[in-house]
Amino acid sequence: MALSTYNTTLKYGATAADTEIIIKDFPSLLGKRSSLETTTLKDDAQTFIPGIRQQEESFDFTANYDKEVLAEINALTAVQKCELTFSDGSKYTWDGYLSASVNEGAVDAVLEMTISISPATVPVFVPGP
């Protein structure tokens, strides 16, 4: 089954993810696992076991510039509950620290901003209803 990115939402909040940010794109939230080599001198090819996930330092989301949202996010100092929800109700949840910055501009272009979330916990996939 295919699913459109239409109606994907990003939310955050101090105790519950209840403040929505309208986003234009989202990053991959779960990095790939490293591989730990287990090859011995009896193996005729390399063998591996999965290691830890290679997490990004921050998850960057693009949004249209909004001075109120920018100011609100940059006023946050505590870890927030974060949630990226897809149109079928499935979602990723995690805790993180938010910040926002205005992106570079160009002639005849939409002014955008980047919302960066530094993860404090590993995102967990919740299948939804």
C-alpha positions, 0 to 999 in steps of 0.5 A: 500500500502506498501512502501520500505525505499529505496531512503529515504533521509535526507537533511538540509540547512540554508534556504532550505533543499538542502544538502543531507546526506546518512543515514542508518536508521531514528527515529520516528519523531512524538512522541505519545501524552500524555493522559489526564485523564477525568474520573469522578465518574459517569464513569465505566471506565477511559476516556481520551483526547489527550494531547501534543506530547511527543517529543524526545530531538533529532532525531538520524540518523545513517550514514557511517563515512565520515570525511567531512560530520562530520566536515561540520555538526559540524561547523554549529551553526545556526538552519537548515531547515531539511527534511526526504523524502520518495520514494513516495515524501511524507516527514517530514519537520522541523527546527533543530540544527545538530551535529555529532559524531563517533560511537563506533567500533568493530572488522571487522565492518563498522565505523559509525557516528550518526547525531543528530538533536535537533528539534526547531519546530515540524515535519510536514508531507507533503503528496507530489505529 
